[in-house]
Amino acid sequence: MSEAKGIRVVYEEQTVRLILDRPKQLNALNDDIRQVIASTLNELMERPDIRLLILSGEGKSFCSGADLKTTSYPKVEGDWSTRRNRTATWQRVLEELERIPQVTVASMRGHVVGGGALMATACDFRVISDNAVLRIPELALGIPNVWNGTPLLAREVGLPTARDWVMTTRKVYSDELKQSGWAQRVALDDSLESTTEELVAELLAVPAAALAMTRSMTSALGRSASGMAMGWADADLQQWALTEEEYKETVKAYARNLAGKSK
């Protein structure tokens, strides 16, 4: 097991577990977490002995999205080309999550928000508790939904549903997540871990080569889905949006509202 601030990486015989570990911050994403995930995914490209990756969150929530009190990106300095590259760091994580040879499973309860929801959407399987609530809040923050997130959601649940979730920024509850196909399995909160382990056991029972080939095939099919090549411009859209005064004022108000609700 390796540990870093905000995330744990646990290697077992045929699996690796990435456990978001900032429960007091509802596992909000920062650049430290991004670096660990990116390096682990890079290692997994050369680890065919590892068959499954399981992504989960410590505590009562899977992930509350980007950490608005710090940043989920590396410090942005340098010329335009350098800033553009660094703005796309999380998008590259999602792309590599789809390319690794391992089958990927996201196990979630509570808040499933923003970038955390998109990471889960990039996984092969999604297991949720009955108290899981998904939200894509980017438009409410005054920025477009980037990380190639809208095409990714449209691929998994269809364009009409993706349009609804992204444009309204509303909360989406477990029954709708299951009905839409976004979640393959729903469990009672105290059964989430056992339901996830049942799925893991089912996948490990499949012969390794057959499972790996099918993972590669479905991953390739997913990358070829309509709209998935459009994310090349997301770094430019986000970098532009983050410089706008409208965004700066909107995100301050959003953060104040969250702070007020937490008191």
Secondary structure, 3 states (H helix, E strand, C coil): CEEECCEEEEECCCEEEEEECCHHHCCCECHHHHHHHHHHHHHHCCCCCCCEEEEEECCCCCECCECCCCCCCCCCCCCHHHHHHHHCHHHHHHHHHHHCCCEEEEEECCEEEHHHHHHHHCCCEEEEECCCEEECCHHHHCCCCCCCHHHHHHHHHCHHHHHHHHHHCCCEEHHHHHHCCCCCEEECHHHHHHHHHHHHHHHHCCCHHHHHHHHHHHHHHHHCCCCHHHHHHHHHHHHHHHCCHHHHHHHHHHHHHHHHHHC
